[in-house]
Amino acid sequence: MASLPFSATCSYSTFIGFDYRARNPNLFFIRNSSSTFPGRNFFIKCVASDQKQDLKEAQVNEEASLDTFVPDAASVASSIKYHAEFTPAFSPDSFELPKAFYATAESARDSLIINWNATYEYYEKTNVKQAYYVSMEYLQGRALLNAIGNLELTGAYAEALKKLGHNLEDVAREEPDAALGNGGLGRLASCFLDSLATLNYPAWGYGLRYKYGLFKQHITKDGQEEVAEDWLEMGNPWEIVRNDVSYPVKFYGEVITGPDGCKQWVGGENVMAMAYDVPIPGYKTKTTINLRLWSTKVSPEAFDLRAFNAGDHAKAYSAMKNAEKICYILYPGDESLEGKTLRLKQQYTLCSASLQDIIARYEKRSGESVNWEIFPDKVAVQMNDTHPTLCIPELIRILIDVKGLSWEQAWNITQRTVAYTNHTVLPEALEKWSLELMEELLPRHVEIIRLIDEELIQTIIAEYGAEDLDLLQEKLKQMRILDNIELPESVAELFAESEKISAVDSIDEEEDDVSDEETEPDDENEQLEEQDMEKKTEVASIELDRKLPKMVRMANLCVAAGYAVNGVAEIHSEIVKDEVFNEFYKLWPEKFQNKTNGVTPRRWIRFCNPDLSKIITKWTGSEDWVVNTEKLMILRKFADNEDLQSVWREAKRRNKVKVASFLREKTGYIVNPDAMFDVQVKRIHEYKRQLLNIMGIVYRYKKMKEMSPEERKAGFVPRVCIFGGKAFATYIQAKRIVKFITDVGATVNHDPEIGDLLKVVFVPDYNVSVAEMLIPGSELSQHISTAGMEASGTSNMKFAMNGCILIGTLDGANVEIRQEVGEDNFFLFGAKAHEINGLRNERAEGKFVPDPRFEEVKAYVRSGVFGPYNYEELMGSLEGNEGYGRADYFLVGKDFPSYIECQEKVDEAYRDQKRWTKMSILNTAGSYKFSSDRTIHEYARDIWRIDPVVLP
């Protein structure tokens, strides 16, 4: 078999000062391609179960290069059979679908490993600058079809599996989705990795290997229930554990100063971060980059055998469980102190292990002479949202405490190395951590953060001066990293000096005004002057609220330390500059950029929608559109062509039939594929307004019930309304929305009067694979967030690419999508972003008058027509003018009239299928801009400053 890649390792002593000796790191076993091929011959020829198999065409000469060997169906079949026998995870007496999947995946991985090794051998040899993408989430989806598609081996694998008695699609469905993410943040990260590899950019991804994911969602009569994901129960055939790559991660302890004045972080709790590598292949290129995931453990010595034998089993393995649980689940509940602590441990583990690995690789490439000043010329670290913020103090800690650099050097290097992507304007998502918790868990990092805060304060003072102390205090209150915390001593002294000068000048002016005839001041006047002087020379500081906790503002830390800050859609980036970080933008306008998100056209059209892909290829003249989506614009000139419209509709209906079959399998509901498929699939959150959608459906249902059968049929287009998404386990209101949707569905779907005119289906456990099924068959997709609250969204791009028409607000990437597909091909409704604050103020002042139709729907829900569940809390959130959980903060009631009127326009357009099909074609044509390839080119050019590296 082909040898496995082998990456740099680091001992405890390298980064924290333990006594273990570092092993010599080697990046890869393979040093030339010829060493791979005897292994390739072996696994093709040694198939014990079928010695009669003719392998002549599969033989590869030892001197053949990687470029000349293209596996055919026979060699692929032999490879699969080899892994079924010699890499067994199942009993040898059968070749059922689960076994077929694992053997097929391991076979495909062999091909990936060859390119994987070659890629990093070449990067090491050329010592190019690399980008390192650090993210808490990667929502990858299934990997098999993507891997063999990128390798251009889909046909060979399909034929090979057919010979072995299986269908490729059936085998691919056996693969569980990798449970490494939750929503758009993780899916974006995975799209970016695909584009990085396809475009030949040198890059790595870093994340955590969550054993149980976020959760698996079950839908019951009580709504959403959560159980642990089981995606790793039978192992992950794509990952390779690097037993030689592990790094120490420390928590708690204390900071001491050595005799040489250097800081040392000692004591505390230590865990090891172990590396698991996953290959990420590019499309039609040998470039295969790496996603490195960290898992946590402690050494076996931590198992207390004495306690175990004494019967105290919990004590015996407590250290092991404490280490392992760091990577148990994504986003553990953080309402308790234990939950907050675990989340912070997760974030630091990701940052510490990744930074140590990046530095180890930089040192290895540098050889004996390591020049830290050029570190930013070789390394760019991209923090995907605020979760990896601790990369900043961790990089500084390593450079100062371990590598011996000065504060000035370390701070300068860090400011040229790290960049930050903001993904939200929601205050609760702009992370803040308790200073008390962070001081206990990461004492050295708090010292470093205090120094960064002081640097920021000095920069603010240099910009605005200390003359107007009220202005300065306001700037510091908004911009400081440390919130509700005393000013640093050096800054307080500066303020005090400024106040003294101001006080003396004031007194001198008063004395100059005294006439020559005045006598010396009496005792009373002198005492008043002294009190005035004392008052003016008090240390100026920001007023602290002793009732509020002291916090560390992670987003402010990112902006202060990062050399680039970007939003993810044009409107979002403007909000970031004008509202979220306005003071920082005034200080450093050159830092702020926009990088509108994108999605990979490989997974999101080419592989998930083969019928549409064939049509696009035929009408654009080639498959170039898969890597150059600007070719999709060619479709615009054919939008009215009847032949194209005919095959377009046929492809859409075939996909709808697949969706109908899928819905029946997953939910038991039978839907009509000739109805309009109306879809909203995304994380359940109040600002995404699934509640607005379901309230609109209730209105539609109520109006249907008031009509005769003839009126219903004439008045409404048949619809299948499909929902999907997870509500966070502790987000009660979101879970109420899920329950409400399923209750409405249970009532509507069993109403014989309504029949196929309206169906409401909630798809459980929404993930990438479900999206790949639903999106190609969707006709209307809802992106209806409160304007100004969605940073970008990426599902809107996927739907548009697949010829689905959007209904939405002017929010996130909707704005740019509407510009590209054409205003007539997007159903727009709702308030604009700049109007939102004014509308909320009007509500608070009692000026909002709800639409009678909205009041009618709320009353209908309260009537109990959808079952006995008490929806008072949910309906109550849409009422009142103020108060927590009240006053309709997300403007569902305000936008409701506009929304239902817009839905009437949707019905009207759908009745004219020629018009609808043209709109669908123009949506695909206009989606060209929203490829993650375009986004990655912009990151590479404007932020990371890296160039493509094509393997020879």
N, C-alpha and C positions, 0 to 999 in steps of 0.2 A: 504493500500500500504506500501511497504517497506520504512522505514525512510531514509532520505537523509543524506549523510555525511556532517559534519559541521566542518569547519577548523578554525584555529587560526585567531583572529582579532587583529588589533592594532589601537589605536587612533592617532590623530595628535600628542598628547603630547609625545608619546613614541619616535618619531624620529626627530621631528623638534622643539619641545619645545612649542607647542601651549598649551592652557589651558584646552582642553577637557580631560575628564577622560577616562582612558583605561578601556574597558570592559574585563572581565575575559575570556580568550580564551579557547574554548573547541574544540577539534579536531573532534569528532564524536558524534552523538546522540547515536548510537548503541553501547552498551557495552557488549552484549552477543547475540549469534545467535538466541536464542529462542524468543527474542522480535520481530524478523523480521517476524515470521511465522503467527501470527494472521493477520498481514497485507496481507501476501500472500494468506491466506484463503479468506480474504475479497474480494480481487480483482478477485479471481477466481469465487467466488460464486455470487457476486452481479452483475449480467448481466441482466439488466432490460428488454432488448429486446428479451431475449430468456430464459425464466424461465424453459423451458422443457429440456434444455441442461443437459445431464447426466454428472455430475461432480465427480462422485464417485472416478474414478481413479486419479482425479486431487487433491483430498483432501490430505492435508499434516498434519500429526499429529503435534501438537504444540511442542512436545518434539523431533521431528525429527531434525537431524543436517543438516548442509549445504551439507555434503557429501552424504546423502542418498536421497536427492530430485533431481531428474532429470526430467525436464519438458518434457511431451510428446506432441503429436500433439493436443490432446484435451485441455490440460491446456494452451498451447500456443494460440490456437484459442480463448479461453475464455479471456485470457489476452489481446489479440489484440482487441477483441470486447469491453472489459471494457474500454480501452483507447480511442477507437473510440467514446464511449458514455460519459465518465466522465473526459477525458482530451482533450476536443474538441478544434479543431482549424478550423473546417469546419462545415457546416450545418448538422443537424442530419438526414436529409432525404435521404442521399445517402452514398455509400461506394465506391467512385471512387478511382482511383490509387493514387492521391496525399494524400487523407485521409488515404488510406490503408498504405502508406509508413510511415506517421507520427505515426499512431497507432502501427505499427509493430516496428518502431524504439524505441518508448517509452516502449513497452513491453520488447524488448531486453535490454534496459537500466535498467529495474528493476533487471534483473539478474546480470548485471554488478555492480550495486550499492551494492548488497549483498557482492560480492567479494571485491569491492572497500573499503567498510567499514572495512571488516575483515583484508584486507591488512594493512591499516594504523593504525588500532587499534593494530595490532601485532608489527608494526614498532615502534610505540610509546612505547609500553610495553617493548620491547627489547632494545630500544634506540641505534639502530645500526647506523653506519656511512652511510650517503646517498650521492649520487652524484646528482648535480643539473645542468641540461643542459639548458643553456641560449642561445636562438637563435631568430633572427629577423624573421625567416621563419619556417613554418611547412607545407609541402605540403602533406596533409594527404590523399586526395582522398575521395571517398565514404567510409562510415564506416559500413554500415549494414552487408554486406556479410562478411567482415572481423570480425566483432564482433560475429556474430552467428557461423561463422566458428571456431574461437578461442574457443568459448563456446561449440563446438561440438553439435550444435543444428540446423545445416543447414537442415537436413532431417525433423526434427520436424516442423520447420518454413515453409518449402516448402509444407509439407502435410497440415498444418494448413491453409495456404493461399489458397491452392487448394480448401479446404472445404468452404472457404469464397468467392470463385469465382475469385481468382486471381492467377497469376503465380509469383513465387518469383523473377525471373529475371526482369519481368516487373515492379514489385514494387520497386526493388533495383534501377532501372534506373531513378526513380522519384527523387532520392536524388541528390541535387547539390553538386559538389565538394566544400569542404571548401576552401575559397579563402584566405589562410593564407601564401602562398608562391609563388615563381616564378619558380625556377629551381632546379638543383641538390642539392644546399645547404639545401633547405627546405625539399626535399624528403629524403635526407640522415638523417636529424633530425628525421623524422617520422619513418624511418626504424629502427633507433637506439632505439626509444621508444618501438617499437614492440619487439625488441630483448631484451631490458632490462626487460620488463614484462615477456616474455617467459622464460628467463633464471633466473628469480626470483631475480634480482638485485634491491636493494632499491634505487629508483631514482625518481626525478620529472623533468618535463620539464616546462620551462617558455617561454612565447612568448607574442605577442600582438594580440588583437582581431580586425582585420581590417574589417571595415564595408563594404568597397567596393573592397577589394582585391587589386591586381595589376591593372588589367582591364580585361574586356571581349573583345576578339579580333573578329572583323568582317572583312571579306575579300570582298572588292568591286572592281569595275573597277579601282579605284584609289589606290588600295593596301590595306594596313592595316589601319583600323580605330579602335579607342579605345572607349569603353563605360564602365560605372561603373558596377562592378559585383553586382548581386542581390541575392547572396547566403543566406542572412539573412532576405530576405523579408517576408518569412513565418515562421521565427524562426528556431532555430537549436535544434532539439530534443535531441541531445547528450550532450548539455552543461547544466550546472546548475549554475545559478548566485548565488554568495555568497554575499548577501546583508550585511552580518556581517563582510566581509573581505575587507577592503579598507585601503589604505595608502596615506598619503599626499606626493605630489611631487611638489617641489618648483623650480621656475625659476626666474632669475634676482635678484633684491635685492642687499644687500651689506653685507660685513663681518665686524663685530665689535669685539673688544676685551673687555671682561667683566672685572670687578674689580679683579677677581681671575686669570686673565690672559688667560682664556679660550675663544676660538673663538665662535662666534655666527653668524649664517647666518640669517639675518632678512629682513623683507619687501618683496617686489617683488610680483610675481604672483603664486598663489597656485591652484593646481588641485588635484582631488582625482582619484586614480587608483583603479578600482573595479575588483574583481576577478570573472572569469568565468571558471569553472572546466569541463574538458572533461576526461572521463575514458578511459584508454588504457589497454585493456585486453591482457594477455599473452595467448599463444597457449597451450591448454590442461593443464592449471594450474590455480589455484585460484588467483594467483597474478594479481592484476589490479592496475596499477600505474596511476599517475595524470599528465595531462597537464593543467597548470594554465595559462590562457590568461588574459591580462589586458586590460580594457577599461577605458577611461578617461571621467570625468565629473566634474562639480562643483555643489555646493549645490543650491537648489532653491532660496535661498536668493540672489544669484548672478544675478537673473533675475530682471532687473530694471523696476518695474511696473510703476513707475512715468513716465519714458521715453516712455514706450509703450503707455500709455494712452495719452501722449502728441503727439503721432504720430511718434516718433523717434524709429521705430521698430528695426532698425539695431543696434542702441546703446543699446536697451533694452536687446537683447539676445547676444550681442557681446562676453561677458565673457563665456557664455555657448558654443557658436560655437568655440571659441578659444580653449576651453578644448576638446570638442568632436572631432575636426578635427585632433588632434594628432593621433587618431586611425582610421581615414577615409580610407587611402590607404597605401599600401605597397610601399616604395621607391618613395615618391613624387618627382617631378622634382626639381632639386637643382641648376638650372642655375641662379636663382634669389636669393637674400639675404633671402627673405621670405621662399623660398624652402629649403635653407640650414638650416635656423633656425628651420623649422618644422622637418627636418630629425634629427637634433641634439636633439630636444625635444623628438622625438620618442625613440631614443637610450637611453636617460637618463631615460625616464619613465620606459622602460623595466628594466633597471639596478636598479634603485632606488626601485621600487615596489618589485622586486624579492629579492633584498638583505634585505629589511626590513622584508619581509615575511620569508625568511630563518632564519634571526636572531630571529624573534618572535617565530618561531617553536623551535629553539635551546634553547631559554630561557625557554620555556614551558616544554620541556623535562628535562631541568636541575633542575627544581624546584627552591627552595629558594636559593640554592648555585650555582651561575653561575661562572664557571671557564673558562675564555676566552682563557687561554693558550692551552686548549685541543679542542678549536673550530675546528682547522684543522683535528683533529682526528675523528670528527663527520660530517664534511662538506667538500665536494669537489665541486668547482664551475668550470664548463667547459664552456669557452667562444667559441662559434661556429663562428669563423672568428672574424674580428675586430669590428663588430657592437656593441657587449656588452662590449667593453673595459672600459667604464665608471664604470663597476662593481668594478674596482680596486680603484679609488679614492673615490667612494661611500662607499665601505666597510671601508676604512680608516676614512672617515668623520664620519660615524656612531660610530665607535669604539672610536674615540677621542672626538668628540663634544658631543655625546649623552651618551656614556657609560663610559667616563672619563678615558680612557686608555692614556698612553703616546704615543708619536710618535714612539719610538723604539718598544714598544709592538705592536702597530697597524701595523706597517710596517712588522714586523716579522711574525705576524699572517697572513697577506695578502699574503706574499710571500710563505706561506705554504698551502694556500687555493685555489688560482686560477690557472687554466691551460688554455692554448691557442692552438686552432687548426687553422693552416694557410690553406687557401683554394685557394690561388692564387699567381702567380708570376707577374701578371700584375701590373705595377706601379700605375695605376689609381684606382685599387681596394685595394691597401694598404693605407687605409684611412688617410687623413690629414685634420685637422680642423683649421680654422683660429683662431689664439690666440685671436684676437680682439673680434670675435663672442663668443668664449667660455668664455672670461673674462666677457662679458656682461651677458651671459645667465647663467653661472655656476661659479660665482666668487670664491666660496670656493674651488671648485674642481681644479681651476687653481692654487691656492696656494698650494694645495697638490701635483699636478703634478710637480710644480716647485721644491718641496722638493724631490720628487722621481728622478727628473732629476739631482738634486744635489747629491743624493746618488749614482746614476749611474756614474756621473763624478768622484766622489771620488774613486769608484771601479776601473774605468779605469786608474786613476792616480796611484792607488796602484799597478795595474798590470804592467803598462808600464813605470812608473816613469815620472819625469818632466825634465829629462836631455835633451832629444831630443824633443824640443818643436814643431818642424815641424811634427814629427811622432805623437805626442800627439794631435796636432790640427787636423790632418787628421782623427785620431780615433774618436775624439769628433764630427767632422763634419758628420761622417757616423753613429754614434751610439746615439747621443743625442736624447732625446725625443722632446725637443724644437728646432726647426729648424730656423736658421737665427735670433737667439735671443742671447742677451748678456750673458756672463758667470755669474753665481752667484757670489756675492761679495766675499764669503769665498774662492772660487776657484780662483778668480782673484787675491786675496791677496797672495795666495800660488804661483801663477805664478810669481807675482811681486817679491816675496822673492827669488824665484829660479833664476830669472833674475839678481837680485842684487848680489847674491852670485857668479853667473857666471861672472858678470861684474867685481867684485872686484878681483876674481881670475885671470881674464885676465889682469887687471892693475898690479897686484902683479908680474905676470910673466914678464910683460914688464919692470917693475922697476928692477927686478933681472938681466935683460939683460943689464942694463945701466952700462957702465964702470965707474970706480972710477974717471977717469979724467973728466967726463962730468960735466958741470956746472948745476946749477938749471935751470929748463925750463923757457924760456921766456914767456911773456904774451900770445903770439900767440899759443904756444904749450899747455899752461895751459887751454886756452879757448877750444881748440880742444878736450882735454881730458874730460873737463866738458860736452861738447856736446855728446861725445861718451858714457859717463856714463849715461847721461839722456836718451839717445836712448836705452841703454841696460836695463834700469830699468823701461821702460814703461810697463804697464800692458799688458801681453800677452793675446790675445783673438782671437777667430775665426773671420775672416773678415766677416762683414755683408754686404749684398747687399741691400742697401736701396730701390732699385726698386722692390725687391721681398717681398711678404707678410711674416709675422711671422706665423709659423705653429706649430701645435702639431701633432707629428707623432704617430698615435695610435698603429701601429704594433710594433714600438720600445718600447712603454709603455707596451704592452702585454709581450714582451720577457723579459724586465727588471724586471717586477713584477711577472711573472708567474713562477711556479716551474717546469713546463713541457711545451714544445713546440713541436707540432707534425705536420708533413706533412701527406698527405692522399694517397700517393702511393710511391713506392720505388724510382722511378726516381724523383718525385716531392720533396721528403724529401732530396734527395741529392742536388737538385738545391737550396732548402731552406738553406742547410748548406754551400754549396760552393759559392752561389751567393747572394741570397736575404738577408740572415742574417749571412754572413760569419764572420764578426768581432765579432758578439755575440757568434757564434759557437766556435771561438778560445778562447773566454773568459770563456764560460760555456758549454763545449761539453756535459756534463752530462745531460743538460736540453733537448737535442734534440732527438726526437724519430720519428719512422715511424709507422703509423697505417693505412694500406691500407683500403680504404673504402669497404663497402659491402652493400648488399641489402637483405631485408627479403625474404626468400623463401616461406613464407606463402602467402603473397600478390602476389609475382611476379612469382610463378609457381602454388602453390597448389590451390589458389582461382581463379586466372585469366585464368588458362589453365588446366581445369579439365581433358580434354582428355589426354594430355601429362602426367599429374600427375598419372592417372590410369596406364598408360604404365610403368612409372618409378617404381611405387609401385610393379607391377607384376614382373618386371625383376630384381628388387633389393631384392625382397622377403618380404618387409614390408614397412610401412609408416615412418620408422625411419628417412629417408632422410629429412623429413620436418624440423626436429630439429637437425639432424646430417648430414649435406650435404656431408661429406666425403663418405657416402654410395653411392653417385652418381658415384664415381669412379668404382663401380661394372659394370657400363654400358660399360666400355672400352672393357671388354672381349667379349661383345656381339655385338660390332660395325659392324662386318661383317655378323652377323646372318641375313639371309633373312627374317625370320619371324618377327624379331624386325624391320628391315628396312621397311617392308611392312606396319605394323601398324603405324609406325612412320610417314611415308609419308601420310597415310590416315588421321591421326590426324592433320598434318600440313595443308592438303587441306581443311578439315572441318573448320579450323580456318581461312583460306584464303577466303572461301566462306562468312564467317561472316564479314570479313574485307571488301570484295567487296560490300556487302549489306550496311554496315556502310558508306562507301565512297559515294555510290549512295544517301543515305539519307542526308548526310551532304553537299555534293558538287554538286550532280546531275550527276557526271561523272560515266559512266558504264565501268567497267574494267573486264578483263578476269582472273578468278582465276587460270587459268593454266599458266599464265605468271609468271615470277620471280617477287616477291614483294621486292623491293629495297627501304629501308627506312632510312631517316635521320630526326630524331625528337629531337629537343633540342632548348634551347634559341638561338635566332638569334644573332650572333656576328661575326665580321670579322675573329677573330682568330679560330672560329669553322669551318669556310670555307664552308658554304653553297654555297658561290659563286663558289668555285672550283667544287662542285658537279654539279651545274646547267650549268656551262661552259662545263663540260664534257658531259652533256646531249645535249647541243646545238651542240657540235661536232658530237655526235652520230646521231642526227637528220639531220644535214647537210650531213653527209656521206650517210645516208639512202636516202635522196632526190636525190643524185647523182647516185643512183643505179637503176637498173631495179627491178620490183617486185620479180623476181626469185633470183636475187643477194641479195636483202634485206633479204629474207627469209632464204637464206643459210648463210648469213654473221652475222646475229644478233639473239640473243635469245630475245624473247618478254619480255618486262619489264614494270612494273608499278612502277614509281619512286614517292615515297610518301615523302612529306615534312610536318613538323609541328613545331611550335614554335612561341614565341612572341618576337618581337623587342621592346626594351624599347621605350616609347612614344617619347622621345627627341633624340633618336639615329637615325639620319637621314640616314646614310649610311646603317644601318641594315634594315631600312624600304624600302630603294631602292632595297635591295636584295629581300625582300618579293615581292615587286611589279614586279621585274624581273622574279621571279619564276612563279608567277601567269600569267604573260604575255606569257611566254614560254608555259605554260600549255594550255592557251586559244588557242594558235596557233596549237600546236602539236595535241591536243586532237580532234580538228575539221578537221584535215587533212585526207581526205579519202584515200590518197595514203599510209599513214602510218598505219592506222587502229589500230589493237591491238598489233602491234609490239612495240609501245612506247606510254605510257601515263604518264603525269606529273600532280600530284594532290597535292595541298596544303590544308591540313586539318585545318580549322579555330579553334581557341580557344583551342589549345593543352593543355591538363591537364592530371592528373593521370588516370582518367577514360578512356580517349582516348588512353593513353599508354597501359592500360590493354586490350584494344581491338586490337590495332595494333601489339603489340610485339609478341603475340602467333602466328600470321599469317605471320610474317616477315621471309624472307629467307636470305637477305643480309642487313646488317646494316652498315652505314657509320659513322666512328669516325675518322675524317680526319683533325683534328686541326694541326696547325703549331707546329712542335715538340718542346717540352719544354714549351708550353704555357698552356696546360690543366693540372690542378693539378692532377686530377684522372679521373673524370667522373664516373657515376654510371649506366647510361643507357646502356653502353657497357656490363656491367655485367648482366643486365636484359635480353638483347637480347641473350647473350651467354647461359644463363640458359635455355632459351626457344628454344635452338637448332638453333639459327640464326648464320650465319657465318659473321664474321666482316671483313671489309676492312678498313685499317687505317694506321696511322703513328706510330712510336715508341714514343708515348706520353702518359702521365698519366698512368692509369691502363692497357692500351693496352699492355704495355710491359709485365706485369705479366700475363695477360690473354693469350697472345701468348705463354708464357712459359708453362702454364698449359694445354692449349688445343692442343698444338703442332704446330710447325712452319708451317707444311703442311696444317693446318686447319685454317689459318689466312692469309688474302691477305694483304701483306705488301708493302708499297711504300713510297717514299718521303725522304727528307733530315732528318738527325739525329739531336738531340737536340744540341750536341756539335758543329755542323757545322753552326748553324743558324747565329751567330754573324759574322762569316767570310763571309758568303754569303751576308749578308746585307752590309758589308763593301765593298765587290766586286761591289755590285750594286751602292753604293755611288761613287765609283771610275770609274763608267761607263764601267765596264768589263763584265756585264751580257749581254748575247746574247739570246734573247727569241727564243723559238722553233717556227718554221714556222706554225705549227698546232695551236699554241696558237694565233698567229697573225691572222691567218685565221678565228678563232672563233670571235675575237674582231671585225674584219671587217664585219663579217656576222651579228653580233648584231647591228652594226652601220648602216647597210644597211636598217633597218626599217622593217625587216621581222617579227618582233614580235610586231609591232604596232608603233604608233606615239610618244610614250614616249621618251624623250631625255635621253639616257643612257650615255651621255658623262662624267658626274661626276663619274659614277660607273666604266666605262672602263678606264677613266683617272687615277683612283686610282691605276691601274695596270701598269702605265707607268711612265716614268721619273726616275731620279736617286736620287732625294732628294726633300724635301719639305713636308709640312704638307698635309696629305691626298693623297700623291703621293708615287712613288717608290716601290709600291707593298710590303709593310712592312710585310705582312703575307705570302709572297712567293707563291702566287697562280701560277704565271707564272713559277717559278722555278720547282715546283712539278707537273705541268700539264702533261708533257710528261710521267713521271713515273706513274701518276695516270691513264691516258687513256690506257697505256700498261697493267697496272694491271687489269683494267676493262676487257680487252680482255681475260685475264686468268680466270676471273670470268665467262665469257660466256662459255669458254672451259670447265670449271669444271661443270657448270650447265647442260651442254648437257649430261654428264655422271651421271644420277640420282643415280646410286648405289654409286658412289664415293661421290656425294654431300650429300646423306643421311648419309653415314658414317661420313663425316666431321661434319654434324649436331649433330649426337649422341655424337661424341667426344667433341664437344663444350659444350653440357650439362654436360657430365661427368667431363670435366675440370673446370667447373664453381664452383666446390665444395668450393674452397678457398674463393669465393667472397660473402659469406653469412655475413650479418651484425652480426650474432651471433659470428662468429670468431672475428670480429673487436671489439665487445663489451667486449668479454672475455679479449682481450688484453688491452683495456682501463681500465677495472676494475682491472686487475692484475698490470699493469705497471704505471698507472697514478692515478687513483682514490683510489686504494688500498681498495676496498670494496669486500665483499663476498656475495654469494647468500644467500637469506633468504627464506626458504621454509615454507609456512604457515602450521601449524599443521592440 
